[in-house]
Amino acid sequence: MFNPHKIKHMKYLSTLFFGGFAVMAISLTSCGEDDGGGTTPPPAADNSILGVAADQGYTDFVAAIDACGLTPALSGDGPFTVFVPANAAVSAAIGLFGATDPTEVGADTLSSVLLTHVLIGEVYAADLATGYVKSNRPVSTDWTPNEHVDLFINTAGPTVAQAGEVILPDAAGGVSRIPFAAANIVVTDIQCDNGVIHIVDNVVVPGGLGQMLTANPDFSTLVAALEFGSESSLNTYGDLVAVLSNPDMAFTLFAPNNAAFEASLDQDQDGDVDGDDLNALGADAVFGVLADHFVIGQMVLSSELTDGQSVTTASQNGQLFDATAMTIGGAPLNTGGLDICGTNGAIHTIDRVIGF
């Protein structure tokens, strides 16, 4: 089975934030009397993201950042937006990892989780909009542009809306999957010298493509179709939503949004695609349609598609990419919804169901 991209977070951070290390060189003077006979004034307050977080009592997050070596990075110029989990959330997450202290969690695991909490640039609460936003966690080690794990923000709540999971090796030589729920922002817009902090009530963990779809209401019809198509006698994969969340596989998904389904598969012409429409088509037909939309074993970004390229999907049909018309298999690509990355692949939104 194809193994998806692996990440090495520390290498990425040293590259991205190297220029910010200089701000750590704070001039210090020795204690004692100065030339005028007075005492040296106390050092200036630390108003960086980590300094403010510590000052306001979010010490567990600061300790976790320090435990995996990310302190110099988040002390850089930025600006950054950081979703800082409350102490209780960090403590609960450390416990789920079978540890009592962040230093007992592997640095790679810890940094991969914590990087998901960081956005590049300042994003205040008023600027948050429902949709996907790229976190600072890379998907792979080659640092391809746009290849960073997305978070789904839902301003109707929960704010950081997708659930996710952390995969850890177990004592039997297998893996344990530790699920995490979505997170709500409970305190907003804590201003820092190098960015802004929002406090969240849960640790934010990225998900696979199935979890990314489930979080987004505009893919609700696709999720329903995947669940219905899973019942097909032609389906050899199992639960398709769960399969698309499998961290041991890689996918590229051309994902019709709700409007695409309404334009293509509204059998009873009632303005939406629901169970009646899916039943009218039948599970085998729905599965056949869906199989034209996902590639197994490969994550393909939009920048990697070339004009005239035939993309082989799970149905074994080749879907032709037209760079001029910006279509895949004749379906228009939604240019505002490309390169949505989960931990196991990429989603490209399309405005029509392929084949219709």
HUBEL-V178077 format. One record per pair of residues at least 4 apart in sequence whose ideal C-beta (glycine too) atoms are under 8 Angstrom apart, sorted by sequence separation. I is the first residue (numbers start at 0). J is the second residue. D is the distance in whole Angstrom. If there is no record, write none. Layout:
# HUBEL-V178077
i=I j=J d=D
i=I j=J d=D
This chain:
# HUBEL-V178077
i=7 j=11 d=7
i=8 j=12 d=6
i=9 j=13 d=7
i=10 j=14 d=7
i=11 j=15 d=6
i=12 j=16 d=6
i=13 j=17 d=6
i=16 j=20 d=7
i=32 j=36 d=6
i=33 j=37 d=6
i=45 j=49 d=8
i=46 j=50 d=6
i=47 j=51 d=7
i=48 j=52 d=6
i=49 j=53 d=6
i=50 j=54 d=6
i=51 j=55 d=6
i=53 j=57 d=7
i=57 j=61 d=6
i=58 j=62 d=6
i=59 j=63 d=6
i=60 j=64 d=6
i=61 j=65 d=6
i=62 j=66 d=6
i=63 j=67 d=7
i=65 j=69 d=8
i=69 j=73 d=6
i=70 j=74 d=6
i=71 j=75 d=7
i=84 j=88 d=4
i=85 j=89 d=7
i=86 j=90 d=6
i=87 j=91 d=6
i=88 j=92 d=6
i=89 j=93 d=6
i=90 j=94 d=7
i=91 j=95 d=7
i=92 j=96 d=7
i=94 j=98 d=7
i=99 j=103 d=7
i=104 j=108 d=6
i=105 j=109 d=7
i=106 j=110 d=6
i=107 j=111 d=6
i=108 j=112 d=7
i=109 j=113 d=6
i=110 j=114 d=6
i=111 j=115 d=7
i=112 j=116 d=8
i=113 j=117 d=7
i=118 j=122 d=6
i=122 j=126 d=5
i=123 j=127 d=8
i=139 j=143 d=7
i=142 j=146 d=7
i=153 j=157 d=7
i=154 j=158 d=7
i=156 j=160 d=8
i=168 j=172 d=7
i=169 j=173 d=5
i=191 j=195 d=6
i=199 j=203 d=6
i=206 j=210 d=3
i=207 j=211 d=7
i=208 j=212 d=6
i=209 j=213 d=6
i=210 j=214 d=6
i=211 j=215 d=7
i=215 j=219 d=8
i=218 j=222 d=6
i=219 j=223 d=6
i=220 j=224 d=6
i=221 j=225 d=6
i=222 j=226 d=7
i=223 j=227 d=6
i=224 j=228 d=6
i=225 j=229 d=7
i=230 j=234 d=7
i=237 j=241 d=7
i=238 j=242 d=6
i=239 j=243 d=6
i=240 j=244 d=7
i=241 j=245 d=7
i=255 j=259 d=4
i=256 j=260 d=8
i=257 j=261 d=6
i=258 j=262 d=6
i=259 j=263 d=6
i=260 j=264 d=5
i=261 j=265 d=5
i=265 j=269 d=7
i=269 j=273 d=8
i=272 j=276 d=5
i=273 j=277 d=7
i=274 j=278 d=6
i=275 j=279 d=6
i=276 j=280 d=7
i=280 j=284 d=4
i=281 j=285 d=7
i=282 j=286 d=6
i=283 j=287 d=6
i=284 j=288 d=7
i=285 j=289 d=6
i=286 j=290 d=6
i=287 j=291 d=7
i=288 j=292 d=8
i=289 j=293 d=7
i=299 j=303 d=5
i=300 j=304 d=8
i=304 j=308 d=6
i=311 j=315 d=6
i=312 j=316 d=6
i=321 j=325 d=7
i=326 j=330 d=6
i=333 j=337 d=7
i=340 j=344 d=7
i=341 j=345 d=8
i=349 j=353 d=7
i=351 j=355 d=7
i=6 j=11 d=8
i=32 j=37 d=7
i=33 j=38 d=7
i=45 j=50 d=3
i=46 j=51 d=6
i=52 j=57 d=4
i=53 j=58 d=6
i=64 j=69 d=5
i=65 j=70 d=5
i=84 j=89 d=5
i=93 j=98 d=5
i=94 j=99 d=7
i=98 j=103 d=4
i=104 j=109 d=5
i=122 j=127 d=6
i=137 j=142 d=6
i=141 j=146 d=8
i=153 j=158 d=6
i=168 j=173 d=7
i=169 j=174 d=6
i=190 j=195 d=6
i=191 j=196 d=6
i=206 j=211 d=6
i=213 j=218 d=8
i=229 j=234 d=6
i=234 j=239 d=7
i=237 j=242 d=6
i=255 j=260 d=6
i=260 j=265 d=7
i=265 j=270 d=7
i=272 j=277 d=7
i=277 j=282 d=8
i=280 j=285 d=5
i=294 j=299 d=7
i=299 j=304 d=7
i=311 j=316 d=7
i=312 j=317 d=8
i=321 j=326 d=5
i=326 j=331 d=5
i=327 j=332 d=6
i=332 j=337 d=6
i=340 j=345 d=5
i=341 j=346 d=7
i=32 j=38 d=7
i=33 j=39 d=6
i=44 j=50 d=7
i=45 j=51 d=8
i=52 j=58 d=8
i=64 j=70 d=6
i=73 j=79 d=7
i=93 j=99 d=7
i=98 j=104 d=5
i=152 j=158 d=6
i=168 j=174 d=6
i=169 j=175 d=5
i=189 j=195 d=7
i=212 j=218 d=5
i=228 j=234 d=7
i=236 j=242 d=5
i=242 j=248 d=7
i=265 j=271 d=7
i=266 j=272 d=8
i=269 j=275 d=8
i=304 j=310 d=7
i=311 j=317 d=5
i=312 j=318 d=6
i=320 j=326 d=7
i=321 j=327 d=8
i=325 j=331 d=6
i=326 j=332 d=6
i=339 j=345 d=7
i=340 j=346 d=8
i=31 j=38 d=7
i=93 j=100 d=7
i=96 j=103 d=8
i=139 j=146 d=6
i=152 j=159 d=6
i=153 j=160 d=4
i=167 j=174 d=7
i=168 j=175 d=8
i=188 j=195 d=6
i=189 j=196 d=4
i=229 j=236 d=8
i=243 j=250 d=6
i=265 j=272 d=5
i=310 j=317 d=7
i=311 j=318 d=8
i=320 j=327 d=5
i=324 j=331 d=8
i=325 j=332 d=5
i=338 j=345 d=6
i=339 j=346 d=4
i=30 j=38 d=8
i=31 j=39 d=7
i=45 j=53 d=8
i=52 j=60 d=6
i=53 j=61 d=5
i=73 j=81 d=7
i=84 j=92 d=7
i=93 j=101 d=6
i=96 j=104 d=5
i=101 j=109 d=6
i=138 j=146 d=5
i=151 j=159 d=7
i=152 j=160 d=7
i=166 j=174 d=5
i=167 j=175 d=5
i=189 j=197 d=7
i=206 j=214 d=8
i=229 j=237 d=7
i=255 j=263 d=7
i=264 j=272 d=5
i=267 j=275 d=6
i=277 j=285 d=6
i=280 j=288 d=8
i=309 j=317 d=4
i=310 j=318 d=5
i=319 j=327 d=8
i=339 j=347 d=7
i=30 j=39 d=6
i=45 j=54 d=8
i=52 j=61 d=5
i=64 j=73 d=6
i=137 j=146 d=6
i=138 j=147 d=7
i=150 j=159 d=6
i=151 j=160 d=5
i=166 j=175 d=7
i=188 j=197 d=7
i=189 j=198 d=7
i=212 j=221 d=6
i=213 j=222 d=6
i=229 j=238 d=5
i=243 j=252 d=7
i=261 j=270 d=7
i=266 j=275 d=7
i=267 j=276 d=6
i=309 j=318 d=7
i=310 j=319 d=8
i=318 j=327 d=5
i=319 j=328 d=6
i=325 j=334 d=7
i=338 j=347 d=7
i=339 j=348 d=7
i=29 j=39 d=7
i=44 j=54 d=8
i=93 j=103 d=8
i=122 j=132 d=8
i=137 j=147 d=6
i=138 j=148 d=6
i=151 j=161 d=5
i=166 j=176 d=6
i=167 j=177 d=7
i=187 j=197 d=5
i=212 j=222 d=5
i=229 j=239 d=5
i=261 j=271 d=6
i=266 j=276 d=4
i=309 j=319 d=6
i=310 j=320 d=6
i=318 j=328 d=3
i=319 j=329 d=8
i=336 j=346 d=8
i=337 j=347 d=5
i=28 j=39 d=5
i=93 j=104 d=6
i=136 j=147 d=6
i=137 j=148 d=8
i=150 j=161 d=7
i=165 j=176 d=8
i=166 j=177 d=8
i=186 j=197 d=7
i=187 j=198 d=8
i=228 j=239 d=6
i=229 j=240 d=8
i=261 j=272 d=6
i=265 j=276 d=6
i=299 j=310 d=7
i=308 j=319 d=7
i=309 j=320 d=8
i=336 j=347 d=7
i=337 j=348 d=7
i=49 j=61 d=5
i=89 j=101 d=8
i=96 j=108 d=7
i=133 j=145 d=7
i=135 j=147 d=7
i=136 j=148 d=5
i=164 j=176 d=5
i=165 j=177 d=5
i=186 j=198 d=4
i=226 j=238 d=8
i=260 j=272 d=4
i=264 j=276 d=6
i=267 j=279 d=7
i=307 j=319 d=7
i=308 j=320 d=5
i=316 j=328 d=8
i=336 j=348 d=3
i=134 j=147 d=6
i=164 j=177 d=6
i=184 j=197 d=5
i=185 j=198 d=5
i=212 j=225 d=8
i=226 j=239 d=7
i=266 j=279 d=4
i=307 j=320 d=7
i=335 j=348 d=8
i=118 j=132 d=6
i=119 j=133 d=8
i=133 j=147 d=5
i=134 j=148 d=5
i=164 j=178 d=5
i=165 j=179 d=7
i=184 j=198 d=7
i=185 j=199 d=7
i=225 j=239 d=4
i=226 j=240 d=6
i=257 j=271 d=8
i=266 j=280 d=7
i=306 j=320 d=7
i=307 j=321 d=8
i=333 j=347 d=8
i=27 j=42 d=7
i=49 j=64 d=6
i=118 j=133 d=7
i=133 j=148 d=7
i=134 j=149 d=7
i=163 j=178 d=8
i=164 j=179 d=6
i=184 j=199 d=6
i=185 j=200 d=5
i=225 j=240 d=5
i=257 j=272 d=8
i=305 j=320 d=7
i=306 j=321 d=7
i=307 j=322 d=8
i=332 j=347 d=6
i=333 j=348 d=4
i=118 j=134 d=6
i=119 j=135 d=6
i=133 j=149 d=6
i=134 j=150 d=5
i=162 j=178 d=7
i=163 j=179 d=5
i=183 j=199 d=7
i=209 j=225 d=8
i=264 j=280 d=7
i=294 j=310 d=6
i=304 j=320 d=5
i=306 j=322 d=4
i=332 j=348 d=7
i=333 j=349 d=6
i=25 j=42 d=7
i=117 j=134 d=6
i=118 j=135 d=7
i=132 j=149 d=6
i=133 j=150 d=8
i=162 j=179 d=6
i=182 j=199 d=4
i=183 j=200 d=5
i=294 j=311 d=7
i=305 j=322 d=7
i=306 j=323 d=7
i=310 j=327 d=7
i=332 j=349 d=6
i=333 j=350 d=5
i=116 j=134 d=7
i=117 j=135 d=4
i=131 j=149 d=4
i=132 j=150 d=6
i=162 j=180 d=6
i=182 j=200 d=6
i=183 j=201 d=7
i=222 j=240 d=6
i=225 j=243 d=7
i=294 j=312 d=6
i=295 j=313 d=5
i=304 j=322 d=7
i=310 j=328 d=8
i=331 j=349 d=6
i=332 j=350 d=8
i=115 j=134 d=5
i=117 j=136 d=8
i=131 j=150 d=7
i=162 j=181 d=6
i=182 j=201 d=4
i=293 j=312 d=6
i=294 j=313 d=7
i=330 j=349 d=4
i=331 j=350 d=5
i=92 j=112 d=7
i=114 j=134 d=7
i=115 j=135 d=8
i=131 j=151 d=6
i=132 j=152 d=6
i=161 j=181 d=6
i=181 j=201 d=7
i=182 j=202 d=7
i=292 j=312 d=6
i=293 j=313 d=5
i=327 j=347 d=7
i=330 j=350 d=7
i=331 j=351 d=6
i=49 j=70 d=6
i=114 j=135 d=5
i=115 j=136 d=5
i=130 j=151 d=7
i=131 j=152 d=7
i=160 j=181 d=5
i=180 j=201 d=6
i=182 j=203 d=5
i=291 j=312 d=5
i=330 j=351 d=4
i=114 j=136 d=4
i=130 j=152 d=6
i=159 j=181 d=6
i=179 j=201 d=7
i=290 j=312 d=6
i=291 j=313 d=8
i=327 j=349 d=7
i=329 j=351 d=7
i=330 j=352 d=7
i=60 j=83 d=5
i=114 j=137 d=8
i=129 j=152 d=6
i=158 j=181 d=8
i=159 j=182 d=4
i=179 j=202 d=6
i=290 j=313 d=4
i=291 j=314 d=5
i=304 j=327 d=8
i=330 j=353 d=5
i=49 j=73 d=5
i=60 j=84 d=6
i=128 j=152 d=7
i=129 j=153 d=5
i=157 j=181 d=4
i=158 j=182 d=7
i=159 j=183 d=8
i=179 j=203 d=8
i=264 j=288 d=8
i=290 j=314 d=4
i=329 j=353 d=7
i=48 j=73 d=5
i=49 j=74 d=6
i=59 j=84 d=8
i=111 j=136 d=6
i=127 j=152 d=6
i=129 j=154 d=5
i=157 j=182 d=6
i=158 j=183 d=5
i=159 j=184 d=7
i=179 j=204 d=4
i=291 j=316 d=6
i=328 j=353 d=4
i=329 j=354 d=8
i=47 j=73 d=7
i=48 j=74 d=8
i=57 j=83 d=5
i=60 j=86 d=8
i=63 j=89 d=6
i=128 j=154 d=7
i=129 j=155 d=7
i=157 j=183 d=5
i=158 j=184 d=4
i=327 j=353 d=7
i=328 j=354 d=7
i=47 j=74 d=5
i=57 j=84 d=8
i=59 j=86 d=4
i=127 j=154 d=6
i=156 j=183 d=6
i=213 j=240 d=7
i=287 j=314 d=7
i=291 j=318 d=7
i=57 j=85 d=7
i=58 j=86 d=7
i=212 j=240 d=7
i=48 j=77 d=7
i=52 j=81 d=8
i=57 j=86 d=6
i=60 j=89 d=5
i=56 j=86 d=7
i=59 j=89 d=4
i=63 j=93 d=8
i=209 j=239 d=8
i=48 j=79 d=6
i=52 j=83 d=5
i=59 j=90 d=6
i=127 j=158 d=7
i=209 j=240 d=4
i=212 j=243 d=7
i=301 j=332 d=7
i=84 j=116 d=7
i=209 j=241 d=6
i=48 j=81 d=5
i=83 j=116 d=7
i=115 j=148 d=6
i=181 j=214 d=7
i=209 j=242 d=7
i=221 j=254 d=6
i=59 j=93 d=8
i=66 j=100 d=8
i=67 j=101 d=7
i=82 j=116 d=4
i=209 j=243 d=4
i=210 j=244 d=5
i=221 j=255 d=6
i=66 j=101 d=4
i=81 j=116 d=6
i=82 j=117 d=8
i=115 j=150 d=7
i=208 j=243 d=4
i=209 j=244 d=3
i=220 j=255 d=8
i=221 j=256 d=8
i=318 j=353 d=6
i=66 j=102 d=5
i=81 j=117 d=5
i=207 j=243 d=6
i=208 j=244 d=7
i=218 j=254 d=6
i=221 j=257 d=8
i=224 j=260 d=7
i=301 j=337 d=4
i=302 j=338 d=8
i=67 j=104 d=8
i=80 j=117 d=7
i=81 j=118 d=8
i=207 j=244 d=4
i=220 j=257 d=5
i=255 j=292 d=7
i=291 j=328 d=7
i=301 j=338 d=5
i=63 j=101 d=4
i=66 j=104 d=7
i=68 j=106 d=6
i=79 j=117 d=6
i=80 j=118 d=4
i=206 j=244 d=6
i=207 j=245 d=6
i=218 j=256 d=6
i=219 j=257 d=6
i=254 j=292 d=7
i=300 j=338 d=5
i=62 j=101 d=6
i=67 j=106 d=4
i=79 j=118 d=7
i=80 j=119 d=8
i=165 j=204 d=6
i=207 j=246 d=6
i=217 j=256 d=5
i=218 j=257 d=7
i=221 j=260 d=7
i=253 j=292 d=5
i=66 j=106 d=7
i=67 j=107 d=8
i=79 j=119 d=7
i=80 j=120 d=7
i=159 j=199 d=6
i=163 j=203 d=8
i=164 j=204 d=6
i=212 j=252 d=8
i=217 j=257 d=5
i=220 j=260 d=4
i=252 j=292 d=6
i=253 j=293 d=7
i=69 j=110 d=6
i=79 j=120 d=8
i=80 j=121 d=6
i=158 j=199 d=7
i=163 j=204 d=4
i=220 j=261 d=8
i=252 j=293 d=5
i=59 j=101 d=8
i=67 j=109 d=4
i=68 j=110 d=7
i=78 j=120 d=6
i=79 j=121 d=8
i=80 j=122 d=4
i=162 j=204 d=8
i=163 j=205 d=5
i=164 j=206 d=7
i=208 j=250 d=6
i=212 j=254 d=7
i=251 j=293 d=7
i=252 j=294 d=8
i=298 j=340 d=8
i=66 j=109 d=6
i=67 j=110 d=4
i=78 j=121 d=4
i=163 j=206 d=4
i=164 j=207 d=8
i=250 j=293 d=6
i=251 j=294 d=4
i=69 j=113 d=6
i=73 j=117 d=7
i=77 j=121 d=8
i=159 j=203 d=5
i=161 j=205 d=8
i=162 j=206 d=6
i=163 j=207 d=8
i=208 j=252 d=6
i=250 j=294 d=6
i=69 j=114 d=8
i=161 j=206 d=5
i=250 j=295 d=6
i=298 j=343 d=8
i=300 j=345 d=6
i=63 j=109 d=6
i=67 j=113 d=7
i=164 j=210 d=8
i=249 j=295 d=8
i=250 j=296 d=8
i=251 j=297 d=6
i=298 j=344 d=5
i=299 j=345 d=7
i=301 j=347 d=6
i=163 j=210 d=6
i=227 j=274 d=8
i=248 j=295 d=7
i=249 j=296 d=6
i=250 j=297 d=8
i=251 j=298 d=6
i=298 j=345 d=5
i=23 j=71 d=6
i=115 j=163 d=8
i=162 j=210 d=5
i=224 j=272 d=8
i=248 j=296 d=7
i=249 j=297 d=6
i=250 j=298 d=7
i=251 j=299 d=4
i=64 j=113 d=6
i=161 j=210 d=5
i=223 j=272 d=8
i=249 j=298 d=5
i=63 j=113 d=6
i=161 j=211 d=6
i=223 j=273 d=8
i=227 j=277 d=5
i=232 j=282 d=8
i=233 j=283 d=5
i=239 j=289 d=7
i=243 j=293 d=7
i=20 j=71 d=6
i=23 j=74 d=6
i=162 j=213 d=8
i=220 j=271 d=7
i=223 j=274 d=8
i=231 j=282 d=4
i=232 j=283 d=6
i=19 j=71 d=8
i=22 j=74 d=6
i=161 j=213 d=7
i=162 j=214 d=7
i=220 j=272 d=5
i=230 j=282 d=4
i=231 j=283 d=5
i=234 j=286 d=5
i=19 j=72 d=7
i=22 j=75 d=6
i=112 j=165 d=6
i=150 j=203 d=7
i=161 j=214 d=3
i=224 j=277 d=6
i=233 j=286 d=5
i=22 j=76 d=6
i=111 j=165 d=8
i=160 j=214 d=4
i=223 j=277 d=7
i=228 j=282 d=6
i=231 j=285 d=7
i=233 j=287 d=7
i=16 j=71 d=7
i=19 j=74 d=7
i=20 j=75 d=7
i=150 j=205 d=7
i=160 j=215 d=8
i=227 j=282 d=6
i=231 j=286 d=4
i=16 j=72 d=4
i=19 j=75 d=2
i=79 j=135 d=8
i=149 j=205 d=8
i=231 j=287 d=8
i=12 j=69 d=6
i=15 j=72 d=7
i=18 j=75 d=7
i=19 j=76 d=5
i=108 j=165 d=7
i=148 j=205 d=4
i=228 j=285 d=4
i=229 j=286 d=8
i=292 j=349 d=8
i=9 j=67 d=8
i=18 j=76 d=7
i=19 j=77 d=7
i=227 j=285 d=5
i=228 j=286 d=4
i=8 j=67 d=8
i=9 j=68 d=6
i=13 j=72 d=8
i=16 j=75 d=5
i=108 j=167 d=7
i=251 j=310 d=8
i=253 j=312 d=8
i=12 j=72 d=5
i=124 j=184 d=7
i=151 j=211 d=6
i=228 j=288 d=8
i=292 j=352 d=8
i=153 j=214 d=7
i=224 j=285 d=6
i=228 j=289 d=5
i=292 j=353 d=6
i=149 j=211 d=7
i=291 j=353 d=5
i=124 j=187 d=4
i=151 j=214 d=4
i=153 j=216 d=8
i=291 j=354 d=6
i=123 j=187 d=7
i=124 j=188 d=5
i=151 j=215 d=6
i=224 j=288 d=8
i=225 j=289 d=6
i=288 j=352 d=6
i=123 j=188 d=5
i=224 j=289 d=6
i=253 j=318 d=7
i=288 j=353 d=8
i=288 j=354 d=6
i=288 j=355 d=8
i=96 j=165 d=7
i=136 j=205 d=6
i=95 j=165 d=8
i=96 j=167 d=7
i=134 j=205 d=7
i=259 j=330 d=7
i=123 j=195 d=6
i=121 j=194 d=6
i=122 j=195 d=7
i=124 j=197 d=7
i=121 j=195 d=5
i=253 j=327 d=5
i=253 j=328 d=7
i=255 j=330 d=7
i=82 j=159 d=6
i=253 j=330 d=7
i=256 j=333 d=7
i=253 j=332 d=8
i=131 j=211 d=8
i=164 j=244 d=8
i=166 j=246 d=5
i=256 j=336 d=7
i=96 j=177 d=7
i=95 j=177 d=5
i=164 j=246 d=8
i=254 j=336 d=8
i=116 j=199 d=8
i=131 j=215 d=8
i=116 j=202 d=8
i=92 j=179 d=7
i=116 j=203 d=5
i=115 j=203 d=5
i=262 j=350 d=8
i=263 j=351 d=6
i=264 j=352 d=6
i=115 j=204 d=6
i=262 j=351 d=6
i=263 j=352 d=4
i=112 j=202 d=7
i=115 j=205 d=5
i=259 j=349 d=6
i=262 j=352 d=8
i=112 j=203 d=8
i=259 j=350 d=5
i=264 j=355 d=7
i=112 j=204 d=6
i=252 j=344 d=7
i=254 j=346 d=5
i=256 j=348 d=6
i=258 j=350 d=7
i=259 j=351 d=5
i=260 j=352 d=6
i=263 j=355 d=4
i=250 j=343 d=6
i=251 j=344 d=6
i=252 j=345 d=7
i=254 j=347 d=7
i=255 j=348 d=8
i=256 j=349 d=8
i=259 j=352 d=6
i=262 j=355 d=8
i=88 j=182 d=8
i=249 j=343 d=6
i=250 j=344 d=4
i=251 j=345 d=6
i=252 j=346 d=5
i=253 j=347 d=5
i=254 j=348 d=6
i=255 j=349 d=5
i=256 j=350 d=7
i=248 j=343 d=6
i=249 j=344 d=5
i=250 j=345 d=8
i=252 j=347 d=7
i=254 j=349 d=7
i=255 j=350 d=8
i=246 j=342 d=6
i=247 j=343 d=8
i=251 j=347 d=7
i=253 j=349 d=5
i=255 j=351 d=7
i=9 j=106 d=7
i=244 j=341 d=8
i=246 j=343 d=5
i=255 j=352 d=5
i=9 j=107 d=8
i=12 j=110 d=7
i=84 j=182 d=7
i=245 j=343 d=7
i=255 j=353 d=8
i=8 j=107 d=6
i=244 j=343 d=7
i=7 j=107 d=7
i=82 j=182 d=7
i=85 j=185 d=7
i=243 j=343 d=8
i=253 j=353 d=7
i=6 j=107 d=8
i=9 j=110 d=6
i=243 j=344 d=8
i=8 j=110 d=4
i=12 j=114 d=8
i=82 j=184 d=7
i=8 j=111 d=5
i=11 j=114 d=8
i=6 j=111 d=6
i=8 j=114 d=6
i=92 j=202 d=4
i=88 j=199 d=7
i=91 j=202 d=8
i=88 j=200 d=6
i=81 j=194 d=6
i=83 j=196 d=5
i=85 j=198 d=6
i=88 j=201 d=5
i=89 j=202 d=6
i=79 j=193 d=6
i=80 j=194 d=6
i=81 j=195 d=8
i=83 j=197 d=7
i=84 j=198 d=8
i=85 j=199 d=7
i=88 j=202 d=5
i=78 j=193 d=6
i=79 j=194 d=4
i=80 j=195 d=5
i=81 j=196 d=5
i=82 j=197 d=5
i=83 j=198 d=5
i=84 j=199 d=5
i=85 j=200 d=6
i=77 j=193 d=4
i=78 j=194 d=4
i=79 j=195 d=8
i=80 j=196 d=8
i=81 j=197 d=8
i=82 j=198 d=8
i=83 j=199 d=7
i=84 j=200 d=7
i=76 j=193 d=6
i=77 j=194 d=4
i=78 j=195 d=7
i=80 j=197 d=7
i=82 j=199 d=5
i=84 j=201 d=6
i=75 j=193 d=7
i=84 j=202 d=5
i=74 j=193 d=8
i=84 j=203 d=7
i=15 j=135 d=8
i=73 j=193 d=8
i=82 j=203 d=6
i=11 j=137 d=5
i=8 j=136 d=7
i=14 j=142 d=7
i=211 j=339 d=7
i=8 j=137 d=7
i=6 j=136 d=7
i=10 j=140 d=7
i=211 j=341 d=5
i=6 j=137 d=6
i=11 j=142 d=7
i=210 j=341 d=7
i=6 j=138 d=7
i=6 j=139 d=6
i=7 j=140 d=5
i=208 j=341 d=5
i=4 j=138 d=5
i=5 j=139 d=7
i=6 j=140 d=7
i=55 j=189 d=7
i=207 j=341 d=5
i=212 j=346 d=7
i=3 j=138 d=8
i=4 j=139 d=3
i=5 j=140 d=7
i=206 j=341 d=6
i=207 j=342 d=5
i=208 j=343 d=6
i=211 j=346 d=6
i=4 j=140 d=7
i=205 j=341 d=7
i=206 j=342 d=7
i=207 j=343 d=4
i=208 j=344 d=5
i=205 j=342 d=5
i=207 j=344 d=7
i=208 j=345 d=8
i=51 j=189 d=6
i=208 j=346 d=6
i=51 j=191 d=5
i=50 j=191 d=8
i=57 j=198 d=7
i=4 j=146 d=8
i=48 j=191 d=5
i=47 j=191 d=6
i=52 j=196 d=6
i=46 j=191 d=6
i=47 j=192 d=6
i=48 j=193 d=6
i=51 j=196 d=6
i=46 j=192 d=4
i=47 j=193 d=5
i=48 j=194 d=5
i=48 j=196 d=6
i=146 j=300 d=6
i=145 j=300 d=6
i=145 j=301 d=8
i=143 j=300 d=6
i=145 j=302 d=7
i=144 j=302 d=7
i=143 j=302 d=8
i=138 j=298 d=7
i=22 j=193 d=8
i=19 j=193 d=8
i=163 j=342 d=8
i=149 j=339 d=5
i=149 j=340 d=5
i=146 j=338 d=8
i=148 j=340 d=5
i=149 j=341 d=7
i=145 j=338 d=4
i=147 j=340 d=6
i=148 j=341 d=7
i=146 j=340 d=6
i=148 j=342 d=6
i=145 j=340 d=7
i=138 j=340 d=5
i=138 j=342 d=7
i=131 j=336 d=8
i=133 j=340 d=8
i=131 j=339 d=5
i=3 j=246 d=7
i=3 j=247 d=7
i=2 j=247 d=7
i=3 j=248 d=7
i=4 j=249 d=7
i=3 j=249 d=4
i=0 j=247 d=6
i=1 j=248 d=6
i=2 j=249 d=8
i=0 j=248 d=6
i=1 j=249 d=5
i=1 j=295 d=8
i=4 j=298 d=7
i=1 j=296 d=4
i=3 j=298 d=7
i=1 j=297 d=7
i=3 j=342 d=7
i=3 j=343 d=5
i=3 j=344 d=7
